[in-house]
């Protein structure tokens, strides 16, 4: 790396902007102690036009590298706009977040996960740092990222022998399965892209697409008796229904009834939904608990119109015989060797810790119900993702132990201790440009997943 280092920080208003501002100012000072010349300021970049303007100014200044702080989660439209302009290595910087049991204030780690996928797809030279600005190791990690090629980028992406047929295990099959896709993926969520012909050729899974108005119409047509009946059933399995906005609760229950109607009429095996922002902004409720109810009933639901995430859920459901959970990896702790898997409120009630009755809650960024809230129960878990990272198919396979821990962040989340060191987990995720959604199922199903990878002829990435 030659020349000055550029700096900018990405954020979205739906997260804790005040905290992001504090972190950014601290990060800029830390970067200045790591390198001789830094160009840039601590003003948060929150839209594409500003990202382009700031990137153009940095490029014209002749920077030799660019440090991009993911001050909060942001979709990849911001980093993609920057990467199209600057022609130098990019360091993606995320910060750990305190596990308070309250809202996920920054979701910074998931931000660089999503950014890494987009940059890897486009062949951009990127590196990564995951440290708080005040961490004593941060300066050394920044220096290493700025001056050396990405660590782990050339590691093998498949394990020796895993493509050999596993004679003792009959591989699962998804042939003939249908994923219902409601709406298109949100902008800046490239991991949720799919090619229907390529997916069918690989897995035998087809995709049936309807638009969001079809869901909203089905929800509106649900009878008041059906809504009341569903509410009554939920009251037996969760607390707090009376404490949330009742009009928004009605809308959220109707989303479930609308989805259930589509599943029955169109014979879907799983469903991927463009759950935001329109479910909130146009229909008035959250899809989270509604999709969790579908999953409990054997039809896995997946957020953000993530088709490959839903295929992963179908695979895990078949192997485990239990409801799967598609979640973000939002925090890593090097001391305890643990990570937090979280999603707004999508996990099913079956995944709650014993004696921990699920609570009705609101979406932390959109402030509407209905979401499930509880800490995931302890036990052995399998991690998986049918991946398209770097333009090639693979199957991500990992193992961990979900721990008996208090709720780390609001919604449905849990603390897991990985079989691998968390530093290696992070390097594997970032070096391979993996997707930001991870499938979780209780039990150890890694051999079954490897048998499936051999069956469809894709390499395995060990997480």
Rosetta blueprint (number, residue, H / E / L):
1 X L
2 X L
3 X L
4 X L
5 X E
6 X E
7 X E
8 X E
9 X E
10 X E
11 X L
12 X L
13 X L
14 X L
15 X L
16 X L
17 X H
18 X H
19 X H
20 X H
21 X H
22 X H
23 X H
24 X H
25 X H
26 X H
27 X H
28 X H
29 X H
30 X H
31 X H
32 X H
33 X H
34 X H
35 X L
36 X L
37 X L
38 X E
39 X E
40 X L
41 X L
42 X L
43 X L
44 X E
45 X E
46 X L
47 X L
48 X H
49 X H
50 X H
51 X H
52 X H
53 X H
54 X H
55 X H
56 X H
57 X H
58 X H
59 X H
60 X H
61 X L
62 X L
63 X L
64 X L
65 X E
66 X E
67 X E
68 X E
69 X E
70 X E
71 X L
72 X L
73 X L
74 X L
75 X L
76 X L
77 X H
78 X H
79 X H
80 X H
81 X H
82 X H
83 X H
84 X L
85 X L
86 X L
87 X L
88 X L
89 X E
90 X E
91 X E
92 X E
93 X E
94 X E
95 X L
96 X L
97 X L
98 X L
99 X L
100 X L
101 X L
102 X L
103 X L
104 X L
105 X L
106 X L
107 X L
108 X H
109 X H
110 X H
111 X H
112 X H
113 X H
114 X H
115 X H
116 X H
117 X H
118 X H
119 X H
120 X H
121 X H
122 X L
123 X L
124 X L
125 X L
126 X E
127 X E
128 X E
129 X E
130 X E
131 X L
132 X L
133 X L
134 X L
135 X L
136 X L
137 X L
138 X H
139 X H
140 X H
141 X H
142 X H
143 X H
144 X H
145 X H
146 X H
147 X H
148 X L
149 X L
150 X L
151 X L
152 X L
153 X L
154 X L
155 X L
156 X L
157 X L
158 X L
159 X L
160 X L
161 X L
162 X L
163 X L
164 X L
165 X L
166 X L
167 X L
168 X L
169 X L
170 X L
171 X L
172 X L
173 X L
174 X L
175 X L
176 X L
177 X L
178 X E
179 X E
180 X E
181 X E
182 X E
183 X L
184 X L
185 X L
186 X L
187 X L
188 X L
189 X L
190 X H
191 X H
192 X H
193 X L
194 X L
195 X L
196 X H
197 X H
198 X H
199 X H
200 X H
201 X H
202 X H
203 X H
204 X L
205 X L
206 X E
207 X E
208 X E
209 X E
210 X E
211 X L
212 X H
213 X H
214 X H
215 X H
216 X H
217 X H
218 X H
219 X H
220 X H
221 X H
222 X L
223 X L
224 X H
225 X H
226 X H
227 X H
228 X H
229 X H
230 X H
231 X H
232 X H
233 X H
234 X H
235 X H
236 X L
237 X L
238 X E
239 X E
240 X L
241 X H
242 X H
243 X H
244 X L
245 X L
246 X H
247 X H
248 X H
249 X H
250 X H
251 X H
252 X H
253 X H
254 X H
255 X H
256 X H
257 X H
258 X H
259 X H
260 X H
261 X H
262 X H
263 X H
264 X H
265 X H
266 X H
267 X L
268 X L
269 X L
270 X E
271 X E
272 X E
273 X E
274 X L
275 X L
276 X L
277 X L
278 X H
279 X H
280 X H
281 X H
282 X H
283 X H
284 X L
285 X L
286 X L
287 X L
288 X H
289 X H
290 X H
291 X H
292 X H
293 X H
294 X H
295 X H
296 X H
297 X L
298 X L
299 X L
300 X E
301 X E
302 X E
303 X L
304 X L
305 X L
306 X L
307 X H
308 X H
309 X H
310 X H
311 X H
312 X H
313 X H
314 X H
315 X H
316 X H
317 X H
318 X H
319 X H
320 X H
321 X L
322 X L
323 X L
324 X L
325 X E
326 X E
327 X E
328 X E
329 X E
330 X E
331 X E
332 X E
333 X E
334 X L
335 X L
336 X L
337 X L
338 X E
339 X E
340 X E
341 X E
342 X E
343 X E
344 X L
345 X L
346 X L
347 X L
348 X L
349 X H
350 X H
351 X H
352 X E
353 X L
354 X L
355 X L
356 X L
357 X L
358 X E
359 X E
360 X E
361 X E
362 X L
363 X L
364 X L
365 X L
366 X L
367 X L
368 X L
369 X L
370 X L
371 X E
372 X E
373 X E
374 X E
375 X E
376 X E
377 X L
378 X L
379 X E
380 X E
381 X E
382 X E
383 X E
384 X E
385 X E
386 X E
387 X E
388 X L
389 X H
390 X H
391 X H
392 X L
393 X L
394 X E
395 X E
396 X E
397 X E
398 X E
399 X E
400 X E
401 X E
402 X E
403 X L
404 X L
405 X L
406 X L
407 X L
408 X L
409 X L
410 X L
411 X L
412 X E
413 X E
414 X E
415 X E
416 X E
417 X E
418 X E
419 X L
420 X L
421 X L
422 X H
423 X H
424 X H
425 X H
426 X H
427 X H
428 X H
429 X H
430 X H
431 X H
432 X L
433 X L
434 X L
435 X L
436 X L
437 X L
438 X E
439 X E
440 X E
441 X E
442 X E
443 X L
444 X L
445 X L
446 X H
447 X H
448 X H
449 X H
450 X H
451 X H
452 X H
453 X H
454 X H
455 X H
456 X H
457 X L
458 X L
459 X E
460 X E
461 X E
462 X E
463 X L
